[in-house]
Amino acid sequence: MNVFARYQGFIVFMTLSALQLTPTPAAAINRKEAVDYIREGKAHYRSGDPQSAVQYFGKALLLDPYNEEARGYMREFFTRHSL
């Protein structure tokens, strides 16, 4: 597994955090899809697959950059895994 694939979720999270994107109408429209990604990420997180969970949370943040639930899970993951 290459380094990018291993840290893809972290890279997405940090990029979005650094850019401080402003919400757009498209982000509002995609909020439901972001919620679906969060639901899927939570399922992976609970089943013991945090790497897949981070990918889903990263996708949710691409659609809804200010989603506090997705951000919280990302913070928790990277705090626990000291990345």
Phi and psi restraints in degrees (range 20) as a CNS / XPLOR table:
assign (resid 1 and name C) (resid 2 and name N)
       (resid 2 and name CA) (resid 2 and name C) 1.0 -77.3 20.0 2
assign (resid 2 and name N) (resid 2 and name CA)
       (resid 2 and name C) (resid 3 and name N) 1.0 165.4 20.0 2
assign (resid 2 and name C) (resid 3 and name N)
       (resid 3 and name CA) (resid 3 and name C) 1.0 -62.1 20.0 2
assign (resid 3 and name N) (resid 3 and name CA)
       (resid 3 and name C) (resid 4 and name N) 1.0 -42.0 20.0 2
assign (resid 3 and name C) (resid 4 and name N)
       (resid 4 and name CA) (resid 4 and name C) 1.0 -60.7 20.0 2
assign (resid 4 and name N) (resid 4 and name CA)
       (resid 4 and name C) (resid 5 and name N) 1.0 -46.4 20.0 2
assign (resid 4 and name C) (resid 5 and name N)
       (resid 5 and name CA) (resid 5 and name C) 1.0 -61.7 20.0 2
assign (resid 5 and name N) (resid 5 and name CA)
       (resid 5 and name C) (resid 6 and name N) 1.0 -37.8 20.0 2
assign (resid 5 and name C) (resid 6 and name N)
       (resid 6 and name CA) (resid 6 and name C) 1.0 -67.5 20.0 2
assign (resid 6 and name N) (resid 6 and name CA)
       (resid 6 and name C) (resid 7 and name N) 1.0 -37.4 20.0 2
assign (resid 6 and name C) (resid 7 and name N)
       (resid 7 and name CA) (resid 7 and name C) 1.0 -110.6 20.0 2
assign (resid 7 and name N) (resid 7 and name CA)
       (resid 7 and name C) (resid 8 and name N) 1.0 20.7 20.0 2
assign (resid 7 and name C) (resid 8 and name N)
       (resid 8 and name CA) (resid 8 and name C) 1.0 -56.8 20.0 2
assign (resid 8 and name N) (resid 8 and name CA)
       (resid 8 and name C) (resid 9 and name N) 1.0 -47.2 20.0 2
assign (resid 8 and name C) (resid 9 and name N)
       (resid 9 and name CA) (resid 9 and name C) 1.0 -61.0 20.0 2
assign (resid 9 and name N) (resid 9 and name CA)
       (resid 9 and name C) (resid 10 and name N) 1.0 -42.2 20.0 2
assign (resid 9 and name C) (resid 10 and name N)
       (resid 10 and name CA) (resid 10 and name C) 1.0 -62.9 20.0 2
assign (resid 10 and name N) (resid 10 and name CA)
       (resid 10 and name C) (resid 11 and name N) 1.0 -42.3 20.0 2
assign (resid 10 and name C) (resid 11 and name N)
       (resid 11 and name CA) (resid 11 and name C) 1.0 -62.7 20.0 2
assign (resid 11 and name N) (resid 11 and name CA)
       (resid 11 and name C) (resid 12 and name N) 1.0 -43.7 20.0 2
assign (resid 11 and name C) (resid 12 and name N)
       (resid 12 and name CA) (resid 12 and name C) 1.0 -62.1 20.0 2
assign (resid 12 and name N) (resid 12 and name CA)
       (resid 12 and name C) (resid 13 and name N) 1.0 -46.9 20.0 2
assign (resid 12 and name C) (resid 13 and name N)
       (resid 13 and name CA) (resid 13 and name C) 1.0 -60.0 20.0 2
assign (resid 13 and name N) (resid 13 and name CA)
       (resid 13 and name C) (resid 14 and name N) 1.0 -47.2 20.0 2
assign (resid 13 and name C) (resid 14 and name N)
       (resid 14 and name CA) (resid 14 and name C) 1.0 -67.2 20.0 2
assign (resid 14 and name N) (resid 14 and name CA)
       (resid 14 and name C) (resid 15 and name N) 1.0 -37.1 20.0 2
assign (resid 14 and name C) (resid 15 and name N)
       (resid 15 and name CA) (resid 15 and name C) 1.0 -64.2 20.0 2
assign (resid 15 and name N) (resid 15 and name CA)
       (resid 15 and name C) (resid 16 and name N) 1.0 -46.0 20.0 2
assign (resid 15 and name C) (resid 16 and name N)
       (resid 16 and name CA) (resid 16 and name C) 1.0 -64.4 20.0 2
assign (resid 16 and name N) (resid 16 and name CA)
       (resid 16 and name C) (resid 17 and name N) 1.0 -39.9 20.0 2
assign (resid 16 and name C) (resid 17 and name N)
       (resid 17 and name CA) (resid 17 and name C) 1.0 -63.3 20.0 2
assign (resid 17 and name N) (resid 17 and name CA)
       (resid 17 and name C) (resid 18 and name N) 1.0 -41.2 20.0 2
assign (resid 17 and name C) (resid 18 and name N)
       (resid 18 and name CA) (resid 18 and name C) 1.0 -68.8 20.0 2
assign (resid 18 and name N) (resid 18 and name CA)
       (resid 18 and name C) (resid 19 and name N) 1.0 -36.9 20.0 2
assign (resid 18 and name C) (resid 19 and name N)
       (resid 19 and name CA) (resid 19 and name C) 1.0 -77.9 20.0 2
assign (resid 19 and name N) (resid 19 and name CA)
       (resid 19 and name C) (resid 20 and name N) 1.0 -23.1 20.0 2
assign (resid 19 and name C) (resid 20 and name N)
       (resid 20 and name CA) (resid 20 and name C) 1.0 47.0 20.0 2
assign (resid 20 and name N) (resid 20 and name CA)
       (resid 20 and name C) (resid 21 and name N) 1.0 58.4 20.0 2
assign (resid 20 and name C) (resid 21 and name N)
       (resid 21 and name CA) (resid 21 and name C) 1.0 -61.8 20.0 2
assign (resid 21 and name N) (resid 21 and name CA)
       (resid 21 and name C) (resid 22 and name N) 1.0 143.7 20.0 2
assign (resid 21 and name C) (resid 22 and name N)
       (resid 22 and name CA) (resid 22 and name C) 1.0 -91.6 20.0 2
assign (resid 22 and name N) (resid 22 and name CA)
       (resid 22 and name C) (resid 23 and name N) 1.0 144.6 20.0 2
assign (resid 22 and name C) (resid 23 and name N)
       (resid 23 and name CA) (resid 23 and name C) 1.0 -62.8 20.0 2
assign (resid 23 and name N) (resid 23 and name CA)
       (resid 23 and name C) (resid 24 and name N) 1.0 141.9 20.0 2
assign (resid 23 and name C) (resid 24 and name N)
       (resid 24 and name CA) (resid 24 and name C) 1.0 -118.0 20.0 2
assign (resid 24 and name N) (resid 24 and name CA)
       (resid 24 and name C) (resid 25 and name N) 1.0 165.8 20.0 2
assign (resid 24 and name C) (resid 25 and name N)
       (resid 25 and name CA) (resid 25 and name C) 1.0 -57.1 20.0 2
assign (resid 25 and name N) (resid 25 and name CA)
       (resid 25 and name C) (resid 26 and name N) 1.0 -34.7 20.0 2
assign (resid 25 and name C) (resid 26 and name N)
       (resid 26 and name CA) (resid 26 and name C) 1.0 -63.7 20.0 2
assign (resid 26 and name N) (resid 26 and name CA)
       (resid 26 and name C) (resid 27 and name N) 1.0 -37.8 20.0 2
assign (resid 26 and name C) (resid 27 and name N)
       (resid 27 and name CA) (resid 27 and name C) 1.0 -64.5 20.0 2
assign (resid 27 and name N) (resid 27 and name CA)
       (resid 27 and name C) (resid 28 and name N) 1.0 -38.7 20.0 2
assign (resid 27 and name C) (resid 28 and name N)
       (resid 28 and name CA) (resid 28 and name C) 1.0 -65.4 20.0 2
assign (resid 28 and name N) (resid 28 and name CA)
       (resid 28 and name C) (resid 29 and name N) 1.0 -40.9 20.0 2
assign (resid 28 and name C) (resid 29 and name N)
       (resid 29 and name CA) (resid 29 and name C) 1.0 -64.5 20.0 2
assign (resid 29 and name N) (resid 29 and name CA)
       (resid 29 and name C) (resid 30 and name N) 1.0 -36.7 20.0 2
assign (resid 29 and name C) (resid 30 and name N)
       (resid 30 and name CA) (resid 30 and name C) 1.0 -87.7 20.0 2
assign (resid 30 and name N) (resid 30 and name CA)
       (resid 30 and name C) (resid 31 and name N) 1.0 4.2 20.0 2
assign (resid 30 and name C) (resid 31 and name N)
       (resid 31 and name CA) (resid 31 and name C) 1.0 -57.5 20.0 2
assign (resid 31 and name N) (resid 31 and name CA)
       (resid 31 and name C) (resid 32 and name N) 1.0 -39.6 20.0 2
assign (resid 31 and name C) (resid 32 and name N)
       (resid 32 and name CA) (resid 32 and name C) 1.0 -63.1 20.0 2
assign (resid 32 and name N) (resid 32 and name CA)
       (resid 32 and name C) (resid 33 and name N) 1.0 -41.3 20.0 2
assign (resid 32 and name C) (resid 33 and name N)
       (resid 33 and name CA) (resid 33 and name C) 1.0 -64.5 20.0 2
assign (resid 33 and name N) (resid 33 and name CA)
       (resid 33 and name C) (resid 34 and name N) 1.0 -37.8 20.0 2
assign (resid 33 and name C) (resid 34 and name N)
       (resid 34 and name CA) (resid 34 and name C) 1.0 -61.8 20.0 2
assign (resid 34 and name N) (resid 34 and name CA)
       (resid 34 and name C) (resid 35 and name N) 1.0 -41.2 20.0 2
assign (resid 34 and name C) (resid 35 and name N)
       (resid 35 and name CA) (resid 35 and name C) 1.0 -61.8 20.0 2
assign (resid 35 and name N) (resid 35 and name CA)
       (resid 35 and name C) (resid 36 and name N) 1.0 -38.5 20.0 2
assign (resid 35 and name C) (resid 36 and name N)
       (resid 36 and name CA) (resid 36 and name C) 1.0 -63.5 20.0 2
assign (resid 36 and name N) (resid 36 and name CA)
       (resid 36 and name C) (resid 37 and name N) 1.0 -41.3 20.0 2
assign (resid 36 and name C) (resid 37 and name N)
       (resid 37 and name CA) (resid 37 and name C) 1.0 -64.0 20.0 2
assign (resid 37 and name N) (resid 37 and name CA)
       (resid 37 and name C) (resid 38 and name N) 1.0 -39.4 20.0 2
assign (resid 37 and name C) (resid 38 and name N)
       (resid 38 and name CA) (resid 38 and name C) 1.0 -64.0 20.0 2
assign (resid 38 and name N) (resid 38 and name CA)
       (resid 38 and name C) (resid 39 and name N) 1.0 -43.3 20.0 2
assign (resid 38 and name C) (resid 39 and name N)
       (resid 39 and name CA) (resid 39 and name C) 1.0 -58.7 20.0 2
assign (resid 39 and name N) (resid 39 and name CA)
       (resid 39 and name C) (resid 40 and name N) 1.0 -45.1 20.0 2
assign (resid 39 and name C) (resid 40 and name N)
       (resid 40 and name CA) (resid 40 and name C) 1.0 -65.1 20.0 2
assign (resid 40 and name N) (resid 40 and name CA)
       (resid 40 and name C) (resid 41 and name N) 1.0 -41.8 20.0 2
assign (resid 40 and name C) (resid 41 and name N)
       (resid 41 and name CA) (resid 41 and name C) 1.0 -61.8 20.0 2
assign (resid 41 and name N) (resid 41 and name CA)
       (resid 41 and name C) (resid 42 and name N) 1.0 -42.0 20.0 2
assign (resid 41 and name C) (resid 42 and name N)
       (resid 42 and name CA) (resid 42 and name C) 1.0 -62.5 20.0 2
assign (resid 42 and name N) (resid 42 and name CA)
       (resid 42 and name C) (resid 43 and name N) 1.0 -39.2 20.0 2
assign (resid 42 and name C) (resid 43 and name N)
       (resid 43 and name CA) (resid 43 and name C) 1.0 -62.8 20.0 2
assign (resid 43 and name N) (resid 43 and name CA)
       (resid 43 and name C) (resid 44 and name N) 1.0 -42.7 20.0 2
assign (resid 43 and name C) (resid 44 and name N)
       (resid 44 and name CA) (resid 44 and name C) 1.0 -67.1 20.0 2
assign (resid 44 and name N) (resid 44 and name CA)
       (resid 44 and name C) (resid 45 and name N) 1.0 -39.4 20.0 2
assign (resid 44 and name C) (resid 45 and name N)
       (resid 45 and name CA) (resid 45 and name C) 1.0 -62.5 20.0 2
assign (resid 45 and name N) (resid 45 and name CA)
       (resid 45 and name C) (resid 46 and name N) 1.0 -46.2 20.0 2
assign (resid 45 and name C) (resid 46 and name N)
       (resid 46 and name CA) (resid 46 and name C) 1.0 -66.3 20.0 2
assign (resid 46 and name N) (resid 46 and name CA)
       (resid 46 and name C) (resid 47 and name N) 1.0 -31.0 20.0 2
assign (resid 46 and name C) (resid 47 and name N)
       (resid 47 and name CA) (resid 47 and name C) 1.0 -83.4 20.0 2
assign (resid 47 and name N) (resid 47 and name CA)
       (resid 47 and name C) (resid 48 and name N) 1.0 1.9 20.0 2
assign (resid 47 and name C) (resid 48 and name N)
       (resid 48 and name CA) (resid 48 and name C) 1.0 90.6 20.0 2
assign (resid 48 and name N) (resid 48 and name CA)
       (resid 48 and name C) (resid 49 and name N) 1.0 21.4 20.0 2
assign (resid 48 and name C) (resid 49 and name N)
       (resid 49 and name CA) (resid 49 and name C) 1.0 -120.0 20.0 2
assign (resid 49 and name N) (resid 49 and name CA)
       (resid 49 and name C) (resid 50 and name N) 1.0 71.7 20.0 2
assign (resid 49 and name C) (resid 50 and name N)
       (resid 50 and name CA) (resid 50 and name C) 1.0 -65.9 20.0 2
assign (resid 50 and name N) (resid 50 and name CA)
       (resid 50 and name C) (resid 51 and name N) 1.0 -29.3 20.0 2
assign (resid 50 and name C) (resid 51 and name N)
       (resid 51 and name CA) (resid 51 and name C) 1.0 -63.6 20.0 2
assign (resid 51 and name N) (resid 51 and name CA)
       (resid 51 and name C) (resid 52 and name N) 1.0 -44.1 20.0 2
assign (resid 51 and name C) (resid 52 and name N)
       (resid 52 and name CA) (resid 52 and name C) 1.0 -66.3 20.0 2
assign (resid 52 and name N) (resid 52 and name CA)
       (resid 52 and name C) (resid 53 and name N) 1.0 -38.6 20.0 2
assign (resid 52 and name C) (resid 53 and name N)
       (resid 53 and name CA) (resid 53 and name C) 1.0 -59.0 20.0 2
assign (resid 53 and name N) (resid 53 and name CA)
       (resid 53 and name C) (resid 54 and name N) 1.0 -44.0 20.0 2
assign (resid 53 and name C) (resid 54 and name N)
       (resid 54 and name CA) (resid 54 and name C) 1.0 -62.2 20.0 2
assign (resid 54 and name N) (resid 54 and name CA)
       (resid 54 and name C) (resid 55 and name N) 1.0 -37.1 20.0 2
assign (resid 54 and name C) (resid 55 and name N)
       (resid 55 and name CA) (resid 55 and name C) 1.0 -63.4 20.0 2
assign (resid 55 and name N) (resid 55 and name CA)
       (resid 55 and name C) (resid 56 and name N) 1.0 -41.9 20.0 2
assign (resid 55 and name C) (resid 56 and name N)
       (resid 56 and name CA) (resid 56 and name C) 1.0 -67.2 20.0 2
assign (resid 56 and name N) (resid 56 and name CA)
       (resid 56 and name C) (resid 57 and name N) 1.0 -41.5 20.0 2
assign (resid 56 and name C) (resid 57 and name N)
       (resid 57 and name CA) (resid 57 and name C) 1.0 -64.1 20.0 2
assign (resid 57 and name N) (resid 57 and name CA)
       (resid 57 and name C) (resid 58 and name N) 1.0 -37.0 20.0 2
assign (resid 57 and name C) (resid 58 and name N)
       (resid 58 and name CA) (resid 58 and name C) 1.0 -63.3 20.0 2
assign (resid 58 and name N) (resid 58 and name CA)
       (resid 58 and name C) (resid 59 and name N) 1.0 -41.1 20.0 2
assign (resid 58 and name C) (resid 59 and name N)
       (resid 59 and name CA) (resid 59 and name C) 1.0 -64.2 20.0 2
assign (resid 59 and name N) (resid 59 and name CA)
       (resid 59 and name C) (resid 60 and name N) 1.0 -39.6 20.0 2
assign (resid 59 and name C) (resid 60 and name N)
       (resid 60 and name CA) (resid 60 and name C) 1.0 -61.7 20.0 2
assign (resid 60 and name N) (resid 60 and name CA)
       (resid 60 and name C) (resid 61 and name N) 1.0 -41.1 20.0 2
assign (resid 60 and name C) (resid 61 and name N)
       (resid 61 and name CA) (resid 61 and name C) 1.0 -70.1 20.0 2
assign (resid 61 and name N) (resid 61 and name CA)
       (resid 61 and name C) (resid 62 and name N) 1.0 -27.0 20.0 2
assign (resid 61 and name C) (resid 62 and name N)
       (resid 62 and name CA) (resid 62 and name C) 1.0 -65.9 20.0 2
assign (resid 62 and name N) (resid 62 and name CA)
       (resid 62 and name C) (resid 63 and name N) 1.0 -35.1 20.0 2
assign (resid 62 and name C) (resid 63 and name N)
       (resid 63 and name CA) (resid 63 and name C) 1.0 -84.4 20.0 2
assign (resid 63 and name N) (resid 63 and name CA)
       (resid 63 and name C) (resid 64 and name N) 1.0 -33.2 20.0 2
assign (resid 63 and name C) (resid 64 and name N)
       (resid 64 and name CA) (resid 64 and name C) 1.0 -139.7 20.0 2
assign (resid 64 and name N) (resid 64 and name CA)
       (resid 64 and name C) (resid 65 and name N) 1.0 80.9 20.0 2
assign (resid 64 and name C) (resid 65 and name N)
       (resid 65 and name CA) (resid 65 and name C) 1.0 -58.9 20.0 2
assign (resid 65 and name N) (resid 65 and name CA)
       (resid 65 and name C) (resid 66 and name N) 1.0 -22.1 20.0 2
assign (resid 65 and name C) (resid 66 and name N)
       (resid 66 and name CA) (resid 66 and name C) 1.0 -102.5 20.0 2
assign (resid 66 and name N) (resid 66 and name CA)
       (resid 66 and name C) (resid 67 and name N) 1.0 16.1 20.0 2
assign (resid 66 and name C) (resid 67 and name N)
       (resid 67 and name CA) (resid 67 and name C) 1.0 -68.6 20.0 2
assign (resid 67 and name N) (resid 67 and name CA)
       (resid 67 and name C) (resid 68 and name N) 1.0 110.1 20.0 2
assign (resid 67 and name C) (resid 68 and name N)
       (resid 68 and name CA) (resid 68 and name C) 1.0 -67.2 20.0 2
assign (resid 68 and name N) (resid 68 and name CA)
       (resid 68 and name C) (resid 69 and name N) 1.0 -32.3 20.0 2
assign (resid 68 and name C) (resid 69 and name N)
       (resid 69 and name CA) (resid 69 and name C) 1.0 -65.8 20.0 2
assign (resid 69 and name N) (resid 69 and name CA)
       (resid 69 and name C) (resid 70 and name N) 1.0 -47.3 20.0 2
assign (resid 69 and name C) (resid 70 and name N)
       (resid 70 and name CA) (resid 70 and name C) 1.0 -63.9 20.0 2
assign (resid 70 and name N) (resid 70 and name CA)
       (resid 70 and name C) (resid 71 and name N) 1.0 -41.7 20.0 2
assign (resid 70 and name C) (resid 71 and name N)
       (resid 71 and name CA) (resid 71 and name C) 1.0 -61.6 20.0 2
assign (resid 71 and name N) (resid 71 and name CA)
       (resid 71 and name C) (resid 72 and name N) 1.0 -40.9 20.0 2
assign (resid 71 and name C) (resid 72 and name N)
       (resid 72 and name CA) (resid 72 and name C) 1.0 -62.5 20.0 2
assign (resid 72 and name N) (resid 72 and name CA)
       (resid 72 and name C) (resid 73 and name N) 1.0 -43.8 20.0 2
assign (resid 72 and name C) (resid 73 and name N)
       (resid 73 and name CA) (resid 73 and name C) 1.0 -64.5 20.0 2
assign (resid 73 and name N) (resid 73 and name CA)
       (resid 73 and name C) (resid 74 and name N) 1.0 -38.9 20.0 2
assign (resid 73 and name C) (resid 74 and name N)
       (resid 74 and name CA) (resid 74 and name C) 1.0 -64.0 20.0 2
assign (resid 74 and name N) (resid 74 and name CA)
       (resid 74 and name C) (resid 75 and name N) 1.0 -44.7 20.0 2
assign (resid 74 and name C) (resid 75 and name N)
       (resid 75 and name CA) (resid 75 and name C) 1.0 -59.9 20.0 2
assign (resid 75 and name N) (resid 75 and name CA)
       (resid 75 and name C) (resid 76 and name N) 1.0 -45.3 20.0 2
assign (resid 75 and name C) (resid 76 and name N)
       (resid 76 and name CA) (resid 76 and name C) 1.0 -60.1 20.0 2
assign (resid 76 and name N) (resid 76 and name CA)
       (resid 76 and name C) (resid 77 and name N) 1.0 -46.3 20.0 2
assign (resid 76 and name C) (resid 77 and name N)
       (resid 77 and name CA) (resid 77 and name C) 1.0 -59.4 20.0 2
assign (resid 77 and name N) (resid 77 and name CA)
       (resid 77 and name C) (resid 78 and name N) 1.0 -50.1 20.0 2
assign (resid 77 and name C) (resid 78 and name N)
       (resid 78 and name CA) (resid 78 and name C) 1.0 -73.9 20.0 2
assign (resid 78 and name N) (resid 78 and name CA)
       (resid 78 and name C) (resid 79 and name N) 1.0 -24.3 20.0 2
assign (resid 78 and name C) (resid 79 and name N)
       (resid 79 and name CA) (resid 79 and name C) 1.0 -70.9 20.0 2
assign (resid 79 and name N) (resid 79 and name CA)
       (resid 79 and name C) (resid 80 and name N) 1.0 -47.0 20.0 2
assign (resid 79 and name C) (resid 80 and name N)
       (resid 80 and name CA) (resid 80 and name C) 1.0 -63.8 20.0 2
assign (resid 80 and name N) (resid 80 and name CA)
       (resid 80 and name C) (resid 81 and name N) 1.0 -36.2 20.0 2
assign (resid 80 and name C) (resid 81 and name N)
       (resid 81 and name CA) (resid 81 and name C) 1.0 -98.9 20.0 2
assign (resid 81 and name N) (resid 81 and name CA)
       (resid 81 and name C) (resid 82 and name N) 1.0 6.5 20.0 2
assign (resid 81 and name C) (resid 82 and name N)
       (resid 82 and name CA) (resid 82 and name C) 1.0 50.1 20.0 2
assign (resid 82 and name N) (resid 82 and name CA)
       (resid 82 and name C) (resid 83 and name N) 1.0 47.6 20.0 2
